[in-house]
């Protein structure tokens, strides 16, 4: 058996290299071959290199990186081949939802347990492992990624304050957005849209709960959305998310579905697992994958 590791060496201040060395030291009986991404979207080339040598009935596959790395890898990793994952990024919402504590737990799951079916979201633009977010979350990321402030704060190792700053700016800045959402059982016409999250996982944004009952082991996606006409409604809705008052909030709306077609009035920037994409129309459906989840504690 060979454990193939695909790692993003830039995530988490480069800690993937240390984890790979620790795995090799702790498991001398296991052959380990590591592949490191060398630039943006190099995950696709590295997956191809691994698959050229991977033996389905013998080998194992482990991904080290953030949520963005995970979604890119799964976009090209065959659906019938299991995977394991250990987070080395900043948000790590997939790992938070599946209660990953350390790399030793991940390796034990990989070597000693059978993979279980989980749901990711499939679209024409790739795989979503946590959520696709329209409106407020995407605006915060857009402002942050294009800011000089983030680069300056990153040098001081307090880059996350960028999101707090632009979170406030996005909250008080008015914007108009609408959407049409067609699910397998209803059509929603959403005006004055503050945000819409299409999720298959519990968390987004580095630990903010999307919906308490959402989970990757459920064969469905959860839609959480807010229409707000004033800043006070936006603040109230955001507070309900942060303080986990989802089901008692008068502003948060929820439904579940197995497929969703999203239509926006024009090309719009959305957030997908912490990465930015531009879309106008997109169809999303549940896709079954096989993951070394182990026993959740």
C-alpha positions in Angstrom: 0.0 0.0 0.0 1.1 3.5 -0.8 -0.3 6.6 0.8 -0.3 9.4 -1.8 -0.4 12.9 -0.3 -1.4 16.0 -2.3 -0.5 19.1 -0.3 -0.7 22.8 -0.7 2.6 24.0 0.7 1.5 27.6 1.0 -1.6 26.9 3.2 -1.2 27.5 7.0 2.3 29.1 6.8 3.8 26.0 5.1 2.9 23.5 7.8 2.1 20.7 5.3 5.8 19.9 4.8 6.1 19.4 8.6 3.0 17.1 8.7 4.3 15.0 5.9 7.7 14.5 7.7 5.8 13.6 10.9 3.6 11.1 9.1 6.7 9.4 7.7 8.3 9.3 11.1 5.2 8.0 12.9 4.4 5.4 10.2 7.7 3.9 9.0 5.9 0.8 7.8 3.8 2.9 5.3 5.1 4.0 2.0 4.4 7.7 1.5 4.6 9.7 -1.7 3.9 13.4 -1.6 3.0 15.8 -4.4 3.1 19.5 -3.7 1.2 22.1 -5.7 3.4 24.7 -7.3 1.0 27.5 -8.2 -2.6 28.5 -8.7 -4.8 25.6 -9.9 -1.8 23.2 -10.0 -4.0 20.7 -8.1 -5.4 19.5 -11.4 -1.9 18.5 -12.8 -0.9 16.9 -9.5 -4.0 14.8 -9.4 -3.2 13.6 -12.9 0.3 12.6 -11.8 -1.1 10.7 -8.8 -3.7 8.9 -10.8 -1.1 7.7 -13.3 0.3 5.5 -10.5 -2.6 5.0 -8.1 -3.8 1.4 -7.5 -7.4 1.6 -6.6 -7.5 -1.7 -4.6 -4.3 -1.0 -2.7 -3.5 2.6 -2.2 -4.8 5.5 -0.2 -5.2 9.2 -0.9 -4.7 12.1 1.6 -5.3 15.8 0.9 -3.5 18.5 2.9 -4.7 22.1 2.4 -7.6 24.5 3.0 -11.2 24.2 1.9 -10.3 25.7 -1.5 -7.7 23.1 -2.1 -10.1 20.3 -1.1 -12.8 21.5 -3.5 -10.3 21.9 -6.4 -8.9 18.4 -5.9 -12.3 16.8 -5.7 -13.3 18.5 -8.9 -10.9 16.2 -10.7 -10.5 13.3 -8.3 -12.7 10.3 -9.5 -16.0 10.0 -7.7 -15.5 6.3 -6.9 -12.1 6.7 -5.2 -12.1 7.5 -1.5 -10.1 10.3 0.1 -8.9 11.5 3.4 -8.4 15.1 4.4 -6.4 17.1 7.0 -6.8 20.9 7.1 -3.9 23.2 6.9 -5.7 26.4 5.7 -7.4 29.3 7.5 -11.1 28.6 7.4 -11.1 24.8 7.6 -14.9 24.5 7.8 -15.1 21.0 6.3 -12.8 19.7 9.0 -14.7 21.6 11.7 -17.9 20.0 10.7 -16.4 16.5 10.6 -14.6 17.0 13.9 -11.1 16.5 12.7 -8.7 17.1 15.7 -5.3 16.1 14.5 -3.4 14.3 11.7 -3.0 11.2 13.8 -6.8 10.8 13.8 -6.9 11.3 10.1 -4.2 8.7 9.5 -5.9 6.1 11.7 -9.1 6.6 9.8 -7.3 6.3 6.5 -5.5 3.1 7.5 -8.0 1.3 9.7 -11.6 2.3 8.7 -13.8 1.9 5.7 -14.8 5.1 3.8 -18.4 6.3 4.2 -20.6 8.1 1.6 -20.8 11.8 2.0 -22.5 14.6 -0.1 -20.6 17.3 -1.9 -22.2 19.7 -4.3 -21.6 19.3 -8.0 -21.9 22.1 -10.6 -20.5 22.9 -14.0 -17.8 25.0 -12.4 -16.6 22.3 -10.1 -17.2 20.8 -6.6 -18.4 22.6 -3.5 -17.4 21.1 -0.2 -19.0 23.6 2.2 -21.1 26.3 0.6 -21.8 28.6 -2.3 -22.6 32.1 -1.0 -24.3 35.0 -2.7 -24.4 38.5 -1.4 -22.9 39.6 1.9 -20.2 36.9 2.3 -19.0 37.3 -1.3 -18.8 41.1 -0.9 -16.6 40.7 2.2 -14.2 38.4 0.5 -14.1 40.5 -2.7 -13.2 43.7 -0.7 -10.6 41.8 1.3 -8.9 40.1 -1.5 -8.4 43.4 -3.4 -7.3 45.4 -0.5 -3.9 46.8 0.4 -5.0 46.6 4.1 -5.0 42.8 4.0 -1.5 42.6 2.7 -0.4 45.0 5.4 -2.2 43.1 8.2 -0.8 39.8 6.9 2.7 41.1 7.5 1.7 41.6 11.1 0.1 38.1 11.3 -3.3 39.6 12.0 -4.8 39.2 8.5 -8.1 37.9 9.8 -8.9 41.5 11.0 -9.3 42.4 7.3 -12.5 40.3 7.2 -13.9 42.0 10.3 -13.2 45.5 8.9 -14.8 44.8 5.5 -17.6 42.8 7.2 -18.6 46.1 8.8 -18.2 48.1 5.6 -20.3 45.6 3.6 -23.0 45.6 6.4 -23.5 49.3 6.3 -23.2 49.8 2.5 -26.5 49.4 0.8 -26.7 47.1 -2.3 -29.5 45.7 -4.4 -29.6 42.0 -5.3 -32.2 39.6 -6.4 -32.2 35.9 -7.4 -34.5 33.2 -8.7 -33.9 29.8 -7.0 -35.5 26.7 -8.4 -35.3 23.5 -6.3 -36.7 20.0 -6.9 -39.9 21.1 -5.1 -40.4 24.9 -5.3 -39.4 28.2 -7.0 -38.2 31.1 -4.9 -38.2 34.7 -6.1 -35.8 36.6 -3.8 -35.7 40.4 -3.7 -33.7 42.7 -1.5 -31.4 39.7 -1.0 -28.8 40.2 1.8 -27.3 36.8 1.4 -28.0 33.3 0.2 -26.0 30.2 1.2 -26.4 26.9 -0.6 -24.6 24.5 1.7 -23.9 20.8 2.3 -22.0 21.5 5.5 -22.6 23.0 8.9 -20.2 25.9 8.8 -18.8 28.6 6.5 -16.6 31.7 7.0 -14.2 30.1 9.4 -16.6 28.7 11.9 -19.9 30.5 11.4 -22.8 28.1 11.5 -24.9 28.0 8.3 -27.6 25.7 9.6 -27.4 23.5 12.7 -28.8 20.4 11.0 -26.7 20.6 7.8 -24.0 17.9 7.5 -22.0 16.2 4.8 -23.4 12.8 5.6 -26.9 13.9 4.6 -27.8 13.5 0.9 -29.2 17.0 0.6 -28.2 20.6 0.5 -29.5 23.3 2.8 -30.5 26.8 1.6 -30.4 29.6 4.1 -31.3 33.1 2.9 -32.3 36.6 4.1 -34.2 39.4 2.4 -33.5 42.6 4.2 -34.7 46.2 3.4 -32.8 48.0 6.1 -29.4 48.0 7.9 -31.2 47.0 11.1 -32.6 43.9 9.5 -29.1 43.1 8.1 -27.6 43.5 11.6 -30.4 41.4 13.1 -30.0 38.6 10.6 -26.2 38.5 10.9 -26.5 38.4 14.7 -28.8 35.4 14.5 -26.2 33.6 12.5 -23.3 34.5 14.8 -25.2 33.7 18.0 -26.8 30.5 16.6 -30.4 31.7 16.8 -31.2 30.2 13.4 -34.5 28.5 14.1 -35.9 31.3 16.2 -35.0 34.1 13.9 -37.8 35.9 12.0 -35.4 36.8 9.2 -33.5 33.7 8.4 -35.3 31.4 6.0 -34.4 27.8 5.3 -35.3 25.0 2.9 -33.6 21.8 1.8 -33.2 20.2 -1.7 -31.4 17.7 -3.7 -30.9 20.0 -6.7 -30.9 23.8 -7.2 -30.9 26.1 -10.2 -29.7 29.6 -9.3 -30.3 32.5 -11.7 -29.0 36.1 -11.0 -29.9 39.2 -13.0 -26.3 39.7 -14.2 -22.8 38.4 -13.8 -22.2 38.3 -10.0 -19.3 37.5 -7.8 -20.0 34.6 -5.4 -18.0 32.8 -2.8 -17.3 29.1 -3.2 -15.4 27.5 -0.3 -13.5 30.7 0.3 -12.7 31.2 -3.4 -14.3 33.8 -5.7 -16.2 33.0 -8.9 -18.4 35.0 -11.2 -21.7 33.4 -12.3 -25.1 34.4 -13.6 -26.8 31.0 -13.8 -25.7 27.7 -12.1 -27.3 24.3 -11.5 -26.1 22.4 -8.4 -26.9 18.9 -7.3 -25.8 16.5 -4.6 -22.9 14.2 -5.5 -21.9 11.1 -3.5 -18.2 10.8 -2.5 -16.4 8.4 -0.3 -14.5 9.8 2.7 -12.5 8.3 5.5 -14.6 9.9 8.2 -14.0 7.4 11.0 -16.0 7.7 14.1 -17.1 11.2 14.9 -16.5 12.1 18.5 
